Amino acid sequence: MIEQTYENMRRLMVSNQLRTAAVNDARVVSAMGIIPREAYVPAESAALAYADRIIALGGGRAMNPPMVTGRLLTEAHPQSGDHALVVGAATGYAAALLAELVASVVALEEDADLIAIARRATSSGRIDFARGSLAKGWAKAAPYDLILIDGAVEVVPQVLIDQLADGGRLATGIVDRGVTRLAIGRKAGKGFGLAAFADAEAIVLPGFEQPKSFSF
């Protein structure tokens, strides 16, 4: 009965949150309709797993609303042959979605407790978990065709851009004067640029603050 309830909640998420918010990539929608989001949130928050809201994970970290995840994945255009990196993988939900869409995923997280949850929740053999600084990425497995920063940041470090393959895409949220905007970028040679495509309430990841300029 409980499992059926979650399946119904997933269907409602797809119809009421995703399809009405330009999450229109059929493969992304299919993955989000399959992966049990309730397995990636704290037990006490399972009933809210499919709500259009940020969910606290503990330790100052949180999970993006489904619409944010869906929009980022849609604009990133994941391809079946892609090698992807999820920065700020947390409990592994976005990595589990990407594992349905690409060839391989590195899920980078610095919080050991969140990695433990992700390992328990995820059964896909396409995901490699890595622990390290989010802002430094995971150069050992670079280059990546796709990097998903699963949250909003003030600045995208050059070290992450350097880990993109030529033509690779990077999807993230950007903190712009207190507003979080979803953005997509593509690397071309040594060039890289981000373009915002939607304002949305996204979680803010630690460790990506804009350096403070010197002032007297």
Contacts in CASP RR format, 6 or more apart in sequence:
PFRMAT RR
TARGET T0000
AUTHOR 0000-0000-0000
METHOD contacts of the structure
MODEL  1
MIEQTYENMRRLMVSNQLRTAAVNDARVVSAMGIIPREAYVPAESAALAY
ADRIIALGGGRAMNPPMVTGRLLTEAHPQSGDHALVVGAATGYAAALLAE
LVASVVALEEDADLIAIARRATSSGRIDFARGSLAKGWAKAAPYDLILID
GAVEVVPQVLIDQLADGGRLATGIVDRGVTRLAIGRKAGKGFGLAAFADA
EAIVLPGFEQPKSFSF
6 36 0 8 1.000
6 38 0 8 1.000
6 49 0 8 1.000
6 50 0 8 1.000
9 38 0 8 1.000
9 49 0 8 1.000
9 50 0 8 1.000
10 32 0 8 1.000
10 33 0 8 1.000
10 34 0 8 1.000
10 36 0 8 1.000
10 37 0 8 1.000
10 50 0 8 1.000
11 33 0 8 1.000
12 50 0 8 1.000
13 32 0 8 1.000
13 33 0 8 1.000
13 37 0 8 1.000
13 50 0 8 1.000
13 66 0 8 1.000
14 29 0 8 1.000
14 32 0 8 1.000
14 33 0 8 1.000
17 23 0 8 1.000
17 52 0 8 1.000
17 65 0 8 1.000
17 66 0 8 1.000
17 67 0 8 1.000
18 29 0 8 1.000
18 32 0 8 1.000
18 66 0 8 1.000
18 67 0 8 1.000
18 70 0 8 1.000
19 29 0 8 1.000
21 67 0 8 1.000
21 71 0 8 1.000
22 71 0 8 1.000
22 74 0 8 1.000
22 198 0 8 1.000
23 29 0 8 1.000
23 32 0 8 1.000
23 67 0 8 1.000
23 70 0 8 1.000
23 71 0 8 1.000
23 73 0 8 1.000
23 74 0 8 1.000
24 74 0 8 1.000
25 73 0 8 1.000
25 74 0 8 1.000
25 77 0 8 1.000
27 78 0 8 1.000
27 100 0 8 1.000
27 101 0 8 1.000
28 70 0 8 1.000
28 73 0 8 1.000
28 74 0 8 1.000
28 78 0 8 1.000
28 97 0 8 1.000
28 101 0 8 1.000
30 100 0 8 1.000
31 73 0 8 1.000
31 97 0 8 1.000
31 100 0 8 1.000
31 101 0 8 1.000
32 66 0 8 1.000
32 69 0 8 1.000
32 70 0 8 1.000
32 97 0 8 1.000
34 100 0 8 1.000
35 93 0 8 1.000
35 96 0 8 1.000
35 97 0 8 1.000
35 100 0 8 1.000
37 49 0 8 1.000
37 50 0 8 1.000
37 66 0 8 1.000
37 93 0 8 1.000
38 46 0 8 1.000
38 49 0 8 1.000
38 50 0 8 1.000
39 121 0 8 1.000
40 49 0 8 1.000
40 63 0 8 1.000
40 91 0 8 1.000
40 92 0 8 1.000
40 93 0 8 1.000
40 96 0 8 1.000
40 117 0 8 1.000
40 118 0 8 1.000
40 121 0 8 1.000
41 48 0 8 1.000
41 49 0 8 1.000
41 55 0 8 1.000
41 57 0 8 1.000
41 63 0 8 1.000
41 91 0 8 1.000
42 55 0 8 1.000
42 56 0 8 1.000
42 57 0 8 1.000
42 58 0 8 1.000
45 55 0 8 1.000
45 56 0 8 1.000
48 55 0 8 1.000
49 55 0 8 1.000
50 66 0 8 1.000
51 65 0 8 1.000
52 65 0 8 1.000
52 66 0 8 1.000
52 67 0 8 1.000
53 65 0 8 1.000
54 62 0 8 1.000
54 63 0 8 1.000
54 64 0 8 1.000
54 65 0 8 1.000
54 201 0 8 1.000
54 203 0 8 1.000
55 62 0 8 1.000
55 63 0 8 1.000
56 62 0 8 1.000
57 63 0 8 1.000
57 90 0 8 1.000
57 91 0 8 1.000
57 114 0 8 1.000
59 111 0 8 1.000
59 113 0 8 1.000
61 90 0 8 1.000
61 111 0 8 1.000
61 114 0 8 1.000
61 203 0 8 1.000
62 203 0 8 1.000
63 90 0 8 1.000
63 91 0 8 1.000
63 93 0 8 1.000
63 203 0 8 1.000
64 94 0 8 1.000
64 150 0 8 1.000
64 151 0 8 1.000
64 202 0 8 1.000
64 203 0 8 1.000
65 200 0 8 1.000
65 201 0 8 1.000
65 202 0 8 1.000
67 200 0 8 1.000
68 151 0 8 1.000
68 182 0 8 1.000
68 200 0 8 1.000
68 201 0 8 1.000
68 202 0 8 1.000
69 93 0 8 1.000
69 94 0 8 1.000
69 97 0 8 1.000
69 150 0 8 1.000
71 182 0 8 1.000
71 197 0 8 1.000
71 198 0 8 1.000
71 200 0 8 1.000
72 148 0 8 1.000
72 150 0 8 1.000
72 171 0 8 1.000
72 172 0 8 1.000
72 173 0 8 1.000
72 182 0 8 1.000
72 184 0 8 1.000
73 94 0 8 1.000
73 97 0 8 1.000
73 98 0 8 1.000
73 101 0 8 1.000
73 148 0 8 1.000
73 171 0 8 1.000
75 171 0 8 1.000
75 182 0 8 1.000
75 184 0 8 1.000
75 197 0 8 1.000
76 146 0 8 1.000
76 148 0 8 1.000
76 169 0 8 1.000
76 171 0 8 1.000
76 184 0 8 1.000
77 169 0 8 1.000
78 84 0 8 1.000
78 98 0 8 1.000
78 101 0 8 1.000
78 102 0 8 1.000
78 146 0 8 1.000
79 101 0 8 1.000
79 102 0 8 1.000
79 145 0 8 1.000
79 146 0 8 1.000
80 101 0 8 1.000
80 102 0 8 1.000
80 103 0 8 1.000
81 102 0 8 1.000
81 103 0 8 1.000
81 145 0 8 1.000
82 101 0 8 1.000
82 102 0 8 1.000
82 103 0 8 1.000
82 104 0 8 1.000
82 144 0 8 1.000
82 145 0 8 1.000
82 146 0 8 1.000
83 102 0 8 1.000
83 103 0 8 1.000
83 104 0 8 1.000
83 106 0 8 1.000
83 141 0 8 1.000
83 143 0 8 1.000
83 144 0 8 1.000
83 145 0 8 1.000
83 146 0 8 1.000
84 98 0 8 1.000
84 102 0 8 1.000
84 104 0 8 1.000
84 105 0 8 1.000
84 106 0 8 1.000
84 144 0 8 1.000
84 145 0 8 1.000
84 146 0 8 1.000
84 147 0 8 1.000
84 148 0 8 1.000
85 105 0 8 1.000
85 106 0 8 1.000
85 108 0 8 1.000
85 137 0 8 1.000
85 138 0 8 1.000
85 141 0 8 1.000
85 142 0 8 1.000
85 144 0 8 1.000
85 146 0 8 1.000
85 147 0 8 1.000
85 148 0 8 1.000
85 163 0 8 1.000
86 92 0 8 1.000
86 94 0 8 1.000
86 95 0 8 1.000
86 98 0 8 1.000
86 105 0 8 1.000
86 106 0 8 1.000
86 107 0 8 1.000
86 108 0 8 1.000
86 147 0 8 1.000
86 148 0 8 1.000
86 150 0 8 1.000
87 108 0 8 1.000
87 134 0 8 1.000
87 137 0 8 1.000
87 147 0 8 1.000
87 148 0 8 1.000
87 149 0 8 1.000
87 150 0 8 1.000
87 160 0 8 1.000
87 205 0 8 1.000
88 108 0 8 1.000
88 109 0 8 1.000
88 110 0 8 1.000
88 134 0 8 1.000
88 149 0 8 1.000
88 150 0 8 1.000
88 151 0 8 1.000
88 205 0 8 1.000
89 95 0 8 1.000
89 107 0 8 1.000
89 108 0 8 1.000
89 109 0 8 1.000
89 114 0 8 1.000
89 115 0 8 1.000
89 118 0 8 1.000
89 129 0 8 1.000
89 150 0 8 1.000
90 109 0 8 1.000
90 111 0 8 1.000
90 114 0 8 1.000
90 118 0 8 1.000
90 150 0 8 1.000
91 114 0 8 1.000
91 117 0 8 1.000
91 118 0 8 1.000
91 121 0 8 1.000
92 107 0 8 1.000
92 109 0 8 1.000
92 114 0 8 1.000
92 117 0 8 1.000
92 118 0 8 1.000
92 121 0 8 1.000
92 122 0 8 1.000
92 127 0 8 1.000
93 121 0 8 1.000
94 148 0 8 1.000
94 150 0 8 1.000
95 105 0 8 1.000
95 107 0 8 1.000
95 118 0 8 1.000
95 122 0 8 1.000
95 127 0 8 1.000
96 121 0 8 1.000
96 122 0 8 1.000
96 124 0 8 1.000
96 127 0 8 1.000
98 105 0 8 1.000
98 146 0 8 1.000
98 148 0 8 1.000
99 105 0 8 1.000
99 122 0 8 1.000
99 124 0 8 1.000
99 125 0 8 1.000
99 126 0 8 1.000
99 127 0 8 1.000
100 124 0 8 1.000
102 126 0 8 1.000
102 145 0 8 1.000
102 146 0 8 1.000
103 126 0 8 1.000
104 126 0 8 1.000
104 127 0 8 1.000
104 128 0 8 1.000
105 124 0 8 1.000
105 126 0 8 1.000
105 127 0 8 1.000
105 128 0 8 1.000
106 127 0 8 1.000
106 128 0 8 1.000
106 129 0 8 1.000
106 130 0 8 1.000
106 138 0 8 1.000
106 141 0 8 1.000
106 144 0 8 1.000
107 118 0 8 1.000
107 127 0 8 1.000
107 128 0 8 1.000
107 129 0 8 1.000
107 130 0 8 1.000
108 130 0 8 1.000
108 131 0 8 1.000
108 132 0 8 1.000
108 134 0 8 1.000
108 137 0 8 1.000
108 138 0 8 1.000
109 115 0 8 1.000
109 118 0 8 1.000
109 129 0 8 1.000
109 130 0 8 1.000
109 131 0 8 1.000
109 132 0 8 1.000
109 134 0 8 1.000
110 131 0 8 1.000
110 132 0 8 1.000
110 133 0 8 1.000
110 134 0 8 1.000
112 131 0 8 1.000
115 129 0 8 1.000
115 131 0 8 1.000
118 129 0 8 1.000
119 129 0 8 1.000
128 141 0 8 1.000
130 138 0 8 1.000
130 140 0 8 1.000
130 141 0 8 1.000
132 138 0 8 1.000
134 205 0 8 1.000
134 206 0 8 1.000
134 207 0 8 1.000
134 208 0 8 1.000
135 157 0 8 1.000
135 159 0 8 1.000
135 160 0 8 1.000
135 207 0 8 1.000
135 208 0 8 1.000
136 157 0 8 1.000
136 159 0 8 1.000
136 160 0 8 1.000
137 159 0 8 1.000
137 160 0 8 1.000
137 163 0 8 1.000
138 163 0 8 1.000
139 159 0 8 1.000
139 162 0 8 1.000
139 163 0 8 1.000
142 162 0 8 1.000
142 163 0 8 1.000
142 164 0 8 1.000
143 163 0 8 1.000
143 164 0 8 1.000
143 165 0 8 1.000
144 163 0 8 1.000
144 164 0 8 1.000
144 165 0 8 1.000
144 168 0 8 1.000
145 164 0 8 1.000
145 165 0 8 1.000
145 167 0 8 1.000
145 168 0 8 1.000
145 169 0 8 1.000
146 168 0 8 1.000
146 169 0 8 1.000
146 170 0 8 1.000
146 171 0 8 1.000
147 160 0 8 1.000
147 163 0 8 1.000
147 164 0 8 1.000
147 168 0 8 1.000
147 169 0 8 1.000
147 170 0 8 1.000
147 171 0 8 1.000
148 170 0 8 1.000
148 171 0 8 1.000
148 172 0 8 1.000
149 156 0 8 1.000
149 160 0 8 1.000
149 170 0 8 1.000
149 171 0 8 1.000
149 172 0 8 1.000
149 173 0 8 1.000
149 205 0 8 1.000
150 203 0 8 1.000
150 205 0 8 1.000
151 172 0 8 1.000
151 173 0 8 1.000
151 202 0 8 1.000
151 203 0 8 1.000
151 204 0 8 1.000
151 205 0 8 1.000
152 172 0 8 1.000
152 173 0 8 1.000
152 174 0 8 1.000
152 175 0 8 1.000
152 180 0 8 1.000
152 181 0 8 1.000
152 202 0 8 1.000
152 203 0 8 1.000
152 204 0 8 1.000
152 205 0 8 1.000
153 172 0 8 1.000
153 173 0 8 1.000
153 174 0 8 1.000
153 175 0 8 1.000
153 204 0 8 1.000
153 205 0 8 1.000
153 207 0 8 1.000
153 208 0 8 1.000
154 174 0 8 1.000
154 175 0 8 1.000
154 208 0 8 1.000
154 209 0 8 1.000
154 210 0 8 1.000
155 208 0 8 1.000
155 209 0 8 1.000
155 210 0 8 1.000
155 211 0 8 1.000
156 170 0 8 1.000
156 172 0 8 1.000
156 174 0 8 1.000
156 194 0 8 1.000
156 208 0 8 1.000
157 208 0 8 1.000
160 170 0 8 1.000
161 170 0 8 1.000
161 187 0 8 1.000
161 192 0 8 1.000
164 170 0 8 1.000
164 187 0 8 1.000
164 192 0 8 1.000
165 187 0 8 1.000
166 187 0 8 1.000
166 188 0 8 1.000
166 189 0 8 1.000
167 186 0 8 1.000
167 187 0 8 1.000
167 188 0 8 1.000
167 189 0 8 1.000
168 186 0 8 1.000
168 187 0 8 1.000
169 184 0 8 1.000
169 185 0 8 1.000
169 186 0 8 1.000
169 187 0 8 1.000
170 184 0 8 1.000
170 185 0 8 1.000
170 186 0 8 1.000
170 187 0 8 1.000
170 192 0 8 1.000
170 194 0 8 1.000
171 182 0 8 1.000
171 183 0 8 1.000
171 184 0 8 1.000
171 185 0 8 1.000
172 182 0 8 1.000
172 183 0 8 1.000
172 194 0 8 1.000
173 180 0 8 1.000
173 181 0 8 1.000
173 182 0 8 1.000
173 183 0 8 1.000
173 202 0 8 1.000
174 180 0 8 1.000
174 181 0 8 1.000
174 182 0 8 1.000
174 183 0 8 1.000
174 194 0 8 1.000
174 196 0 8 1.000
175 204 0 8 1.000
176 196 0 8 1.000
179 199 0 8 1.000
180 199 0 8 1.000
180 200 0 8 1.000
180 201 0 8 1.000
180 202 0 8 1.000
180 204 0 8 1.000
181 196 0 8 1.000
181 197 0 8 1.000
181 198 0 8 1.000
181 199 0 8 1.000
181 200 0 8 1.000
182 196 0 8 1.000
182 197 0 8 1.000
182 198 0 8 1.000
182 199 0 8 1.000
182 200 0 8 1.000
182 202 0 8 1.000
183 194 0 8 1.000
183 195 0 8 1.000
183 196 0 8 1.000
183 197 0 8 1.000
184 194 0 8 1.000
184 195 0 8 1.000
184 197 0 8 1.000
185 192 0 8 1.000
185 193 0 8 1.000
185 194 0 8 1.000
185 195 0 8 1.000
186 192 0 8 1.000
186 193 0 8 1.000
END
